[in-house]
């Protein structure tokens, strides 16, 4: 290291790494690391009000409920501003959630008519009651005839009267006020909106008494008249005037209180009231929930629940530990591989990876980024991106050292020559991340969005790690005794035989290109045949609508007995699968009352409750570890957006590669060749999953689409590296046949392609073995995509370029579709 700036940069990198490690070090490291070592406990970072003690985890890692709400815009008056109404809904729900004491919630707009809520630590039933109800409070007074008798309606629809002395009674279980007629008739008391009807100011006459007239300070208090609790209501000035008139007229009569059309109380007015009232007879939880809803106000627009997911906290904790342990094993495997293959530069790569991982986790913690299981998978996979940049640099470094350059000049030349490949390949991955984010945002797939965000941040940090951190560490080696030992860099120069000139070894790839095309066809044909046999793919509930339970029984029953019970309950097509860990996965169609809570009126009985009760009675106690249900509305939009995302990804990659190679003749060919290789990989993976679905019952879900798009990004990533070397060699060897240039380029990048794929496979396999089932589909797609992507970048994309350049496709077309000779007229 000769320049002072290099020393300052080295100190900065070391200081940043140390700071990041201290901040991100876990508070309980024994959960993830071997417990026989006395690891220090992490303290996080706290500066004033800024406090980051732990990572922010998603629902799939810490448990809770996710709810997707959709507005019923048909209930709005014509001309209502939809955006303003939805913002009002968002504010009301945020107030309810915050007042209820649910920490680290996320309430987000999803499109124009939808709102999503992530609520850690509460059940779906609590979530639906808390945020899915409109919470319109109404006060209702009895209808009286001219003589002051109560008007009632019998079950047959006929009306009768009840004398004032026969006081109506409130049945809380039925939510009805019952009355008895003079001749023994029974029925419901007829009600009407309570409003000011006598001696009323002009601005109050005709205005009903509702929750809109309440102050936002309703509270739960101990009942001073007996046991239990009451909800104390305080009215605004206008509401107090209405209440005073209503209570004066109704002394000795009931005043009904209805929430969303359901009567929840009907106290008898004992005296004239002026500005406050109480609701009694509620349980403590119901009273607390009612107070929260009244204080936050009614929703400006009725909402219905269209998707709901529940994750058990125990499952989330286990998933976190296993995923982190898998990530550690995967990263350690990559580090060992780099040291074995690249020797001293491999050690440098290990140091750079420590910096990369710690800085990336520092960003996640301080931002904070909500980490999901898919996000952890993206973090581990992004290690492969960071390593790939190092591999590109180290392969270039070896070439320069073997050419006789000193370490100082070889480092600079290696980075300069590797930069275009690093830039273009990472931009293609960022394009894929952007499309993934859009795809997840269309229906608020938090796993997809978390994966996309984590991978995108990882790609950006990996560029910093490779270009700045790795270069700084390598510059630190310049001038040391280690720099003179070429063996440590794997760059020993073999001595040619006397009187001979050593020629570089070149593998004749392109001469066998039709063989490679034939191999690709043979590999793709089984999958294509499977895709033609319906169903082409076995869709998960995201694409078909329906419900999935993950249950752990105390005494595991026979799966066939569970399936038979579900058939008795109206689900003859239900599927029961026993997972490797003993959990039972129940897949059913869309359930009645499972997710929809009507905005007005009492909630109907949930079919989920019926099924759980039947399972408990038949097979004993169990724990619901995961619950996911998707309505038909959401499933249709997911399928449509998945197809759009794949198409947009292909088009965006085609345009970018054509732009990146615009200085070469016919640059569009490079973009088309890359898309052909991409389609080759997509067809292979889809065909494989079609076969897996028919043989093993494997389903495709949003994680499958995520894996497909990510694998496509890695496939193009590999292809761009090869194309970049072709571009460089075309400038270096002008006049050389294009086929020879491609052969040389493929030979020079072969080691890099294989090494990058191996590092990615190491991380994917580690995650597959230990990570949760939620991302197994994604990881399997990544594994298949990595293998076929490596193959296609060498044996498809480049061969398509050569065949196009050599006129193979034109000759094939003329052979298949020969021109008919045109007779010449005499």
RANOR-V317220 format. One record per backbone hydrogen bond with DSSP energy under -0.5 kcal/mol. NH is the residue of the N-H (numbers start at 1). CO is the residue of the C=O. Records with the same first field share a line. If there is no record, write none. Layout:
NH=CO + CO
//
This chain:
6=3
7=3
8=4
9=5
10=6
11=7
12=8
13=9
14=10
15=11
16=12
17=13
18=14
19=15
20=16
21=17
22=18
23=19
24=20
25=21
29=26
31=28
32=29
33=29
37=34
39=37
42=26
44=22
45=52
47=50
50=47
51=49
52=45
57=55
58=371
61=58
62=58
63=59
64=311
65=119
66=309
67=117
68=307
69=67 + 115
70=304
71=113
72=302
73=71
75=72
76=73
80=77
82=80
85=81
86=82
87=83
88=84
89=85
90=86
91=87
92=88
93=89
94=90
95=91
96=92
97=93
98=94
99=95
100=96
101=97 + 98
102=97
103=101
106=118
108=106 + 116
110=114
114=110
115=69
116=108
117=67
118=106
119=65 + 117
120=118
121=63
122=119
127=123
128=124
129=125
130=126
131=127
132=127 + 128
134=599
137=135
138=258
139=209
140=256
141=192
142=254
143=190
145=149
148=145
150=162
151=143
152=160
153=188
154=158
155=186
157=154
160=152
162=150
166=163
167=165
169=178
171=169 + 176
172=170
175=171
176=171
178=169 + 176
179=187
181=185
182=161
184=181
187=179
188=153
189=177
190=151
192=141
194=139
196=207
204=201
205=201
206=196
207=204
208=206
209=194
210=208
211=137
213=210
214=211
215=234
217=215
219=232
221=230
223=228
224=222
226=223
229=282
230=221
231=279
232=219 + 230
233=277
235=275
236=213
240=236
241=237
242=238
243=239
244=240
245=241
246=242
247=243
248=244
249=245
250=246
251=248
252=269
253=250
255=267
256=140 + 254
257=265
258=138
259=262
260=136 + 258
262=259
263=175 + 261
264=257
265=257
267=255
269=250 + 253
277=233
279=231
281=229
282=229
287=283
288=284
289=285
290=286
291=287
292=288
293=289
294=290
295=291
296=292
297=293
299=134
304=70
306=68
307=68
308=629
309=66
310=627
311=64
312=625
316=312
317=313
318=314
319=315
320=316
321=317
322=318
323=319
324=320
325=321
326=322
327=323
328=324
329=325
330=326
331=327
332=328
333=329
334=330
335=331
336=332
337=333
338=334
339=335
340=336
341=337
342=338
343=339
344=488
345=342 + 488
347=343
348=344
349=345
350=346
351=347
352=348
353=349
354=350
355=351
356=352
357=353
358=354
359=355
360=356
361=357
362=358
363=359
364=360
365=361
366=362
367=363
368=364
369=364
371=56 + 369
376=372
377=373
378=374
379=375
380=376
381=377
382=378
383=379 + 380
384=380 + 381
385=381
386=382
387=383
388=384
389=385
390=386
391=387
392=388
393=389
394=390
395=391
396=392
397=393
398=394
399=395
400=396
401=397
402=398
403=399
404=401
405=400
410=406
411=407
412=408
413=409
414=410
415=411
416=412
417=413
418=414
419=415
420=416
422=418
423=419
424=420
425=421
426=422
427=423
428=424
429=425
430=426
431=427
432=428
433=429
434=430
435=431
436=432
437=433
438=434
439=435
440=436
441=437
442=438
443=439 + 440
445=440
446=444
449=445
450=446
451=447
452=448
453=449
454=450
455=451
456=452
457=453
458=454
459=455
460=456
461=457
462=458
463=459
464=460
465=461
466=462
467=463
468=464
469=464
470=465
471=466
472=468
473=469
474=470
475=471
476=472
477=473 + 474
478=474 + 475
480=477
483=480
484=481
485=482
486=484
488=485
489=486
490=487
491=486
494=492
496=494
500=497
502=500
509=507
512=509
513=510
515=512
516=512
517=513
518=514
519=515
520=516
521=517
522=518
523=519
524=520
525=521
526=522
527=523
528=524
529=525
530=526
531=527
532=528
533=529 + 530
534=532
539=537
540=700
543=540
544=540
545=541
546=630
547=588
548=628
549=586
550=626
551=584
552=623
553=551
554=621
556=554
561=558
562=558
563=559
564=560
565=561
566=562
567=563
568=564
569=565
570=567
571=566
574=571
575=587
577=585
579=577 + 583
582=579
584=551
585=577 + 583
586=549 + 584
587=575 + 585
588=547 + 586
594=591
597=595
598=596
601=260
607=592
610=606
611=607
612=608
613=609
614=610
615=611
616=612
617=613
618=614
619=615
620=616
623=552
625=550 + 623
626=550
627=310
628=548
629=308
630=546
631=306
635=631
636=632
637=633
638=634
639=635
640=636
641=637
642=638
643=639
644=640
645=641
646=642
647=643
648=644
649=645
650=646
651=647
652=648
653=649
654=650
655=651
656=652
657=653
658=654
659=655
660=656
661=657
662=659
664=661
667=664
669=666
670=667
671=667
672=668
673=669
674=670
675=671
676=672
677=673
678=674
679=675
680=676
681=677
682=678
683=679
684=680
685=681
686=682
687=683
688=684
689=685
690=686
691=687
692=688
693=689
694=690
695=691
696=692
697=692 + 693
698=692
700=538
704=701
705=701
706=702
707=703
708=704
709=705
710=706
711=707
712=708
713=709
714=710
715=711
716=712
717=713
718=714
719=715
720=716
721=717
722=718
723=719
724=720
725=721
726=722
727=723
728=724
729=725
730=726
731=727
732=728
733=729
736=733
741=737
742=738
743=739
744=740
745=741
746=742
747=743
748=744
749=745
750=746 + 747
751=747
753=749
754=750
755=751
756=752
757=753
758=754
759=755
760=756
761=757
762=758
763=759
764=760
765=761
766=762
767=763
768=764
769=765
770=766
771=767
775=772
776=773
777=773
779=775
780=776
781=777
782=778
783=779
784=780
785=781
786=782
787=783
788=784
789=785
790=786
791=787
792=788
793=789
794=790 + 791
795=791
796=792
797=792
798=793
800=796
801=797
802=798
803=799
804=800
805=801
806=802
807=803 + 804
808=803
809=803
811=807
812=808
813=809
814=810
815=811
816=812
817=813
823=821
825=823
//
